[in-house]
Amino acid sequence: MNNIQLNQHDFAAAVRANQAALRGALAASYDFIVCGAGSSGSVVAARLAENPEVRVLLLEAGGDDEVASVIEPAQWPLNLNTERDWGFVAQPNRHLNGRAIPMNMGKVLGGGSSINVMLWARGHRADWDYFAAEAGDAAWNYASVLKIYQRIEDWHGPADPERRGTGGPVYVAPAHQPKPAATVMLDAARSLGVPTFDSPNGAMMEGHGGAAINDLRIRDGKRLSVFRSYTYPRMAQPNLTVLTGALVSRLTFENNRVTGVEVLLDGEPRLFGAAREVVLSLGAVNTPKLLMQSGIGPEQELRRHGIPVRQHLAGVGQNHQDHVSFGCIWEYKAPQEVGNGGSEATLYWKSDAALDAPDMLHCQVEFPVPSAENAGPHVPQHGWTMFAGLAHPKSRGQVLLSGRQPTDTAVIHANTLGDPDDVKAALRSVEMCRELGNAAAFRPLVERESMPGQLAPQDMENWLRNSAVTYWHQSCTAKMGRDELSVVNADLQVYGIARLRIADASIMPRITTGNTMAPCVVIGERAADLIKADYGI
């Protein structure tokens, strides 16, 4: 072993020993309790633990991330429907021909950042300006958030000092040696009049959009989860306790002030006090579920399950949003290698220049990915997929309770394609996707279009309803804002409840343009900054 490997080995041993000791001598109370070790919670816990005088407890329902399917980028699909996945499934949806589509979500240290496709997508300028307008706070606007991105990034791509940062905890780089399907896609985009960029972030997300090789969280061929970048480097410290197998079951209160959490730790009930605050980073399904089971949410829904109402908040579980996509597939003339986890190029574009942000989100995958309903002998063994997606669908769903117990699953009414405008937008997105895949640039690589092909209007709409799948970007179910459906204020504090904040994708007023990992990191950074300022730490 070289010195770096020895140091890593020594540090890993120190982490294991420290965390075993902390788990064996759990305190009754901590300064801060962070619930959920995903892309936001990992940031909050790590930033608070920077102060050695602050005791932080980080609770994660899932298990350890030291498995090959997490570490190796190409193995990410192997995590789906395993113990590292909550395995959520939306309710049967009449707009999808009665289909009940999977809504996978990470249940492991790192959350989604440990099982996703590792794309770093900052969101569009208009997204963050919308956040600021809804919150009534300029600290959420694009100019402010750009400073956070510059502070946290360690950018290893073409120089862009106005927009990119170096030396931060978040290593980001363009896909290394992208495969032909990705580079040819950029040629095809240019042939359609879509500009191409060095990165899908930066300038590309300040205007009409464009096409680019993806920015990825992969270094030396290995995944970099948010947990590994933020939390793990602090796990040898005595002031940061990280518990896996810890299902947060309820908040505890003194009147309307949160005092701690009830937890099922390896199935056994435990109670932990929070001397200062509890931060919920459980994601857009489990955050509203925990709120409602703790008596915070729509009065009618709580009473339906016999849960005493502590604080009526009509928006808890409402405003559910997600990116929906439709897999268009082409057959290769000859088998092609898959690189960097399989998603190396993307395209964002406006169907109407008057829109404030791109409404098309096209994500390329270097292998065929049909929906279960569209799978069959016509799907090629060797091919590639362009997911024609909707960046800002109008459909809104909701998360409800199936019961009052912590093990009762949430009920997800995703309502995908529930708004007729989304069907029209999907048809436009698929049309553009087919133009891309059938462009002259692809002819040396592609044998034929496998699906959808040229279909009659009614058949194409039916194909859409059978092919719609999620991008796994559930969000917006405890939104930030100032209207009657808002759950948190600009400081991420839950209305009507003291010492409780939310920091995850559920606080988004609307879903961001692109993958949600990077915006969740920003949300975590904002939460940590706000908490530090409030407590002078």
Residue, then its C-alpha position, 0 to 999 in steps of 0.5 A: m500500500n502507498n501512503i494515501q492508501l495507508n492513511q485511508h485505511d487508518f482513517a476508516a479504522a478510526v471511523r469504525a472504532n469511534q462510531a462503535a464507541l458512540r453507538g455503544a454509549l448513546a446520549a439521552s440528548y444532543d444539540f441537533i438531531v438530523c433525520g436522514a443522511g441523504s443529499s441534504g441531511s449529510v450536508v447539515a450534519a457535517r456543517l454543524a459538526e464543524n464546531p467541536e462543541v456542538r453535538v450532532l446526531l444523524l439518523e438514517a433508516g437504511g444501512d451502510d454504503e460500503v457495497a459494490s453496487v454503491i461504489e461502482p458507477a455502472q452497478w447503480p441499477l442493482n440497488l433498485n428494489t433492494e434493502r437500499d431502496w424504500g421501494f415506493v410505488a405510486q397508486p394506480n393512475r388512470h392517466l397511465n392506463g391504470r399503471a402503478i409506477p415504481m418511485n424508488m428512493g435511496k434508503v442507505l447512507g447517502g440516500g439518493s446520492s448513493i444509488n442515483v446516476m451521479l449527475w450534478a445538475r444545478g437547476h436553472r436561473a429561473d428556478w432559484d429566482y422563483f424560490a426567492a420570489e415565493a419565499g420573499d427572500a433574496a438569499w434564495n435567488y440565483a445570484s446568491v445560490l451561485k455563490i454557494y455553488q462556487r463555494i462548495e464545488d471542486w470543479h475539474g472541467p473547462a475553466d469558468p471562474e465566473r460560475r465554477g468553484t475549486g477546492g470545495p467538498v463537491y468534486v465535479a467533472p465532465a464524464h470522462q472519455p464519453k462514449p460515441a452515443a454521447t458525443v454523437m448526440l451533441d452533433a445531432a443537437r447542433s444539427l437541430g439548432v440546439p447549441t452545445f456547451d462545455s457543461p450542462n451547468g453554468a451558462m447553459m442553465e441561464g438561458h434557453g438551455g442546450a446540450a452537453i456532456n454531463d457533469l458527474r460525481i465520479r472520481d477515479g472510476k468510483r461514485l462520490s456520494v454526498f455522504r462520502s464528501y461531507t459526513y464521512p470525513r467527520m465521522a472520527q470526531p467525538n461530536l458526530t454520531v451516525l446511526t444506521g437502522a434508525l427509523v424516525s417514528r415521531l417527533t416529541f413536543e412540549n406544547n408546539r416546541v419540538t423536544g426530540v424524536e422517537v426512533l426505532l433503532d434496529g427495531e427497538p424504541r428509543l427516545f432522543g432529545a434535541a437541546r436546540e433543533v431537529v432537522l427533517s431531511l427524510g425526502a419528499v415522501n417520508t418528511p410529510k409522512l413523519l410530520m402528519q404522524s406527529g400531528i402536523g398537516p391537513e386536519q382532515e387527513l390527521r383526523r381520518h387516522g385518529i391522529p391528534v392535530r397539533q398544527h394544521l398545515a394544509g400543504v403537508g403532503q400536497n404539491h407533489q412534483d416529479h420529472v416524468s420521462f418516456g424512453c425512446i429506444w434505438e438499436y445499435k448496428a454493433p454493441q457499444e460500451v457503456g461509460n460512467g454509469g451509462s448517462e453521459a449526455t443531456l439536453y434541456w430545451k424550451s418548446d416556447a421561447a417565452l418560457d422562463a426555463p426549459d420545459m424539455l429534459h432529455c437524458q441519454v442512457e447508453f442501454p435500452v430501458p423500456s417500461a415494463e409495459n413496453a418491454g418485449p421482443h421488439v426491444p433490442q439487445h444492444g441499443w440506447t435510450m433517450f428519455a424524453g422528459l418534462a422538466h416542469p410538469k403541471s400535474r400535481g400529486q399528493v402524499l397521504l397516510s395509510g395509517r398512524q404507525p411508523t411502519d405504515t407506508a405512505v400513499i403516493h398519488a403521483n397523478t402523473l400526466g393528470d394535467p392535459d397540458d403535460v400530455k401535449a408537452a410530452l408529445r412535443s418532447v418525444e417528437m424532438c427526441r425522435e428528431l435527435g435520434n434519427a438525425a444524420a449524425f447517428r446513422p453510422l451508429v444506429e440500425r433503426e428506431s425501436m420505439p416509439g416509431q411513427l405512430a398515429p396520434q391516438d396510438m402515440e398518446n397510448w404509448l406515452r401513457n404506457s411508457a411514462v416513468t419517473y426520473w426519481h426526483q420526487s419533491c415539493t411536498a412541504k414547500m417553502g413560501r407564504d401562501e396557505l399551502s406553504v409548510v416552511n418559511a424562508d428560513l426553512q422553519v415549519y410554520g407554527i412549530a418551534r425548533l423544527r426545520i426541513a432541509d430536503a427536496s420537499i421544501m422546493p416550491r417547484i421542481t428544479t430543471g434537471n436532477t435534484m441532487a445538487p439543489c438538495v446540497v444547496i438546501g442543506e448548505r442554506a439550512a446549516d448557514l441559517i442554523k449557525a447564524d441563529y445559534g452563533i456556532 
